[in-house]
């Protein structure tokens, strides 16, 4: 028989999961509403608001802009973060702690402080309302997560693999690519996906920098300020599904890579 402690722990866990998923359980049905305004439960059903989203040039332009910015920002964050993890492993303890703190700082500093600092810097160089500036800012806030995820994977790899490759004549880059990258690939992919969604969902920095061009979170924010549009529920549900599929794909690839390494 289960002890009262285990029953209580299971109950608290179930309540926590329900609390986290409760907004999705409300928003998803509302996205299929045929009503003009958001309401729960819906009085009629249909795909009206999905059709509105996919046929509205403004929504689609904001979506493609967010996808473009998030893709480039996560790519930069993944490349820089992975290189940083490898470099940190070669530093002494004192220097390693200081550099690690600098790399993880964007995850600790509030986004509004980062947004204000980037905005003042962009004003100084005249690069406000620039996708390049936003990409660099988003890559900075995604960098700490790449360092943490890839760093955890790197600590589990065998350092002797790269040394063995060097012994057999491989140069530094080839040894790193053939001996170190394959075991890190699942972690790098997971870090890329995480950094992508950190950038894709970011609102505060985009509000400061993108005055004339809207990303998807900015477009949602502007619509919520003036009216509660059911299109927002459809967009939210659609991207929840996309996020779940992306994370599932990353997990499947990670499991396959782990099994392949184990069989070798």
C-alpha positions as CSV (number, residue, x, y, z in Angstrom):
1,X,0.0,0.0,0.0
2,X,1.2,3.5,-0.7
3,X,2.1,5.7,2.2
4,X,0.2,9.0,2.9
5,X,3.4,10.9,1.9
6,X,3.5,9.3,-1.6
7,X,-0.2,9.9,-2.1
8,X,0.2,13.6,-1.1
9,X,3.2,14.0,-3.3
10,X,1.3,12.5,-6.3
11,X,-1.7,14.7,-5.6
12,X,0.5,17.8,-5.5
13,X,2.2,16.8,-8.7
14,X,-1.1,16.3,-10.5
15,X,-2.3,19.7,-9.3
16,X,0.9,21.3,-10.5
17,X,0.6,19.7,-13.9
18,X,-3.1,20.7,-14.1
19,X,-2.2,24.3,-13.2
20,X,0.4,24.4,-15.9
21,X,-1.8,22.9,-18.6
22,X,-5.0,24.7,-17.5
23,X,-4.5,27.8,-19.9
24,X,-4.0,25.4,-22.8
25,X,-7.2,23.5,-21.9
26,X,-9.0,26.8,-22.0
27,X,-7.4,28.4,-25.1
28,X,-7.5,25.4,-27.4
29,X,-11.3,25.0,-27.4
30,X,-11.7,28.8,-27.8
31,X,-9.6,28.7,-30.9
32,X,-12.3,26.6,-32.6
33,X,-15.0,29.0,-31.7
34,X,-17.2,30.5,-34.3
35,X,-18.1,33.5,-32.1
36,X,-16.9,37.0,-32.9
37,X,-15.4,37.5,-29.4
38,X,-13.4,35.2,-27.1
39,X,-15.6,33.3,-24.7
40,X,-15.6,30.1,-22.8
41,X,-17.2,27.7,-23.5
42,X,-17.7,28.6,-27.2
43,X,-21.3,28.9,-28.3
44,X,-20.5,27.8,-31.8
45,X,-17.7,25.9,-33.5
46,X,-15.6,26.3,-36.7
47,X,-12.2,27.1,-38.2
48,X,-13.0,30.7,-38.8
49,X,-10.1,32.1,-36.8
50,X,-7.5,29.7,-38.3
51,X,-8.7,30.8,-41.8
52,X,-8.4,34.4,-40.7
53,X,-4.8,33.9,-39.5
54,X,-3.6,32.1,-42.6
55,X,-5.3,34.6,-44.9
56,X,-4.2,37.8,-43.2
57,X,-1.0,39.3,-44.7
58,X,-0.3,41.2,-41.5
59,X,-0.3,38.1,-39.3
60,X,1.7,36.1,-41.8
61,X,4.3,38.8,-42.2
62,X,4.8,39.0,-38.5
63,X,5.0,35.2,-38.3
64,X,7.6,34.9,-41.0
65,X,9.6,37.8,-39.4
66,X,9.6,36.0,-36.1
67,X,10.6,32.7,-37.7
68,X,13.5,34.4,-39.6
69,X,14.8,36.3,-36.5
70,X,14.5,33.2,-34.3
71,X,16.2,30.9,-36.8
72,X,19.2,33.2,-37.2
73,X,19.4,34.1,-33.5
74,X,19.3,30.5,-32.4
75,X,21.9,29.5,-35.0
76,X,24.3,32.2,-33.7
77,X,23.6,31.3,-30.1
78,X,24.2,27.6,-30.8
79,X,27.5,28.2,-32.6
80,X,28.9,30.7,-30.1
81,X,27.6,28.7,-27.1
82,X,29.1,25.4,-28.3
83,X,32.4,27.0,-29.0
84,X,32.2,28.6,-25.6
85,X,31.6,25.3,-23.9
86,X,34.7,23.8,-25.6
87,X,36.8,26.8,-24.7
88,X,35.6,26.8,-21.1
89,X,36.8,23.2,-20.7
90,X,40.3,24.4,-21.5
91,X,40.4,27.3,-19.0
92,X,41.7,27.1,-15.4
93,X,39.2,27.1,-12.6
94,X,39.4,30.8,-11.7
95,X,39.0,32.0,-15.3
96,X,36.4,29.4,-16.0
97,X,34.1,30.7,-13.2
98,X,34.4,34.3,-14.4
99,X,33.8,33.6,-18.0
100,X,30.9,31.2,-17.2
101,X,29.3,33.9,-15.1
102,X,29.5,36.4,-18.0
103,X,28.0,33.9,-20.4
104,X,25.1,33.1,-18.1
105,X,24.4,36.7,-17.1
106,X,21.6,37.3,-19.8
107,X,19.6,34.5,-18.1
108,X,19.8,36.3,-14.8
109,X,19.4,40.0,-15.8
110,X,15.7,40.9,-16.4
111,X,14.9,41.3,-20.1
112,X,13.7,44.8,-19.6
113,X,17.2,45.8,-18.4
114,X,18.7,44.1,-21.5
115,X,16.1,45.7,-23.7
116,X,16.9,49.2,-22.4
117,X,20.6,48.7,-22.7
118,X,20.3,47.4,-26.3
119,X,17.9,50.2,-27.2
120,X,20.3,52.9,-25.9
121,X,23.2,51.2,-27.8
122,X,21.0,51.0,-31.0
123,X,20.1,54.7,-30.7
124,X,23.8,55.5,-30.4
125,X,24.6,53.7,-33.7
126,X,21.3,54.4,-35.4
127,X,20.3,50.8,-35.7
128,X,16.9,50.8,-34.1
129,X,14.0,49.1,-36.0
130,X,16.7,46.7,-37.4
131,X,16.3,43.0,-37.6
132,X,20.0,42.6,-37.3
133,X,20.0,44.3,-33.9
134,X,17.1,42.2,-32.7
135,X,18.8,39.0,-33.9
136,X,22.0,39.8,-32.0
137,X,20.0,40.7,-28.9
138,X,18.0,37.5,-29.1
139,X,21.1,35.4,-29.7
140,X,22.5,36.9,-26.5
141,X,19.5,35.9,-24.4
142,X,19.6,32.4,-25.9
143,X,23.3,31.9,-25.3
144,X,23.0,31.0,-21.6
145,X,20.6,28.2,-22.3
146,X,22.9,26.8,-25.0
147,X,25.9,26.9,-22.6
148,X,23.9,25.1,-20.0
149,X,22.5,22.4,-22.2
150,X,25.6,21.8,-24.4
151,X,27.8,22.1,-21.3
152,X,25.9,19.3,-19.5
153,X,26.3,17.1,-22.6
154,X,30.0,18.0,-22.9
155,X,30.7,17.0,-19.3
156,X,29.3,13.5,-20.1
157,X,31.6,12.9,-23.1
158,X,34.9,11.1,-23.0
159,X,37.7,13.7,-23.5
160,X,40.0,10.8,-24.6
161,X,38.1,10.5,-27.9
162,X,39.4,13.8,-29.2
163,X,42.9,13.1,-27.9
164,X,42.8,9.7,-29.6
165,X,41.8,11.4,-32.9
166,X,44.8,13.7,-32.5
167,X,47.1,10.8,-31.9
168,X,46.0,9.2,-35.1
169,X,46.9,12.3,-37.1
170,X,43.7,14.4,-37.2
171,X,44.1,18.1,-36.9
172,X,42.4,20.1,-34.1
173,X,39.3,21.0,-36.2
174,X,38.9,17.5,-37.7
175,X,39.4,15.9,-34.3
176,X,36.8,18.1,-32.8
177,X,34.3,17.5,-35.7
178,X,34.8,13.7,-35.8
179,X,35.3,12.9,-32.2
180,X,33.6,15.5,-30.1
181,X,30.6,16.8,-32.2
182,X,28.8,13.4,-32.7
183,X,28.3,12.7,-29.0
184,X,27.3,16.4,-28.5
185,X,24.8,16.4,-31.5
186,X,21.7,15.6,-29.4
187,X,22.5,18.3,-26.9
188,X,23.3,20.8,-29.6
189,X,20.0,20.1,-31.3
190,X,18.1,20.5,-28.1
191,X,20.0,23.7,-27.3
192,X,19.1,25.1,-30.8
193,X,15.4,24.3,-30.4
194,X,15.4,25.8,-26.9
195,X,17.2,29.0,-28.1
196,X,14.8,29.2,-31.1
197,X,11.7,29.3,-28.9
198,X,13.3,31.7,-26.4
199,X,13.8,34.1,-29.3
200,X,10.4,33.3,-31.0
201,X,8.4,34.0,-27.8
202,X,10.4,37.1,-26.7
203,X,8.4,40.3,-26.5
204,X,10.1,43.0,-24.3
205,X,13.2,43.5,-26.4
206,X,11.2,43.5,-29.6
207,X,8.9,46.2,-28.2
208,X,11.9,48.4,-27.6
209,X,13.7,47.8,-30.9
210,X,11.0,47.1,-33.5
211,X,9.1,50.3,-33.8
212,X,7.8,49.9,-37.4
213,X,8.1,46.2,-37.9
214,X,6.1,43.7,-35.8
215,X,7.2,40.3,-34.7
216,X,4.5,37.8,-33.9
217,X,4.6,38.5,-30.1
218,X,4.5,42.2,-30.7
219,X,1.5,41.8,-33.1
220,X,-0.3,39.7,-30.5
221,X,0.5,42.3,-27.8
222,X,-0.8,45.2,-30.0
223,X,-4.0,43.3,-30.7
224,X,-4.6,42.5,-27.0
225,X,-4.3,46.2,-26.2
226,X,-7.2,47.2,-28.4
227,X,-9.5,44.1,-28.7
228,X,-9.6,40.5,-27.6
229,X,-9.4,38.9,-31.0
230,X,-10.1,35.1,-31.2
231,X,-7.4,34.9,-33.8
232,X,-4.9,35.0,-31.0
233,X,-6.3,31.8,-29.5
234,X,-6.0,30.1,-32.9
235,X,-2.4,31.3,-33.2
236,X,-1.5,30.2,-29.7
237,X,-3.0,26.7,-30.2
238,X,-1.2,26.3,-33.5
239,X,2.2,27.1,-32.1
240,X,1.7,25.0,-29.0
241,X,1.2,22.1,-31.4
242,X,4.3,23.1,-33.4
243,X,6.3,23.4,-30.2
244,X,5.3,20.0,-29.0
245,X,6.1,18.4,-32.3
246,X,9.5,20.1,-32.4
247,X,10.4,19.0,-28.9
248,X,9.2,15.5,-29.6
249,X,11.4,15.3,-32.7
250,X,14.4,16.5,-30.7
251,X,13.7,13.9,-28.0
252,X,13.4,11.1,-30.7
253,X,16.7,12.1,-32.3
254,X,18.3,12.3,-28.8
255,X,17.2,8.7,-28.0
256,X,18.3,7.4,-31.3
257,X,21.7,9.0,-30.9
258,X,22.0,7.6,-27.4
259,X,21.2,4.1,-28.6
260,X,23.6,4.4,-31.5
261,X,26.4,5.5,-29.1
262,X,25.5,2.6,-26.8
263,X,25.6,0.0,-29.6
264,X,29.0,1.3,-30.6
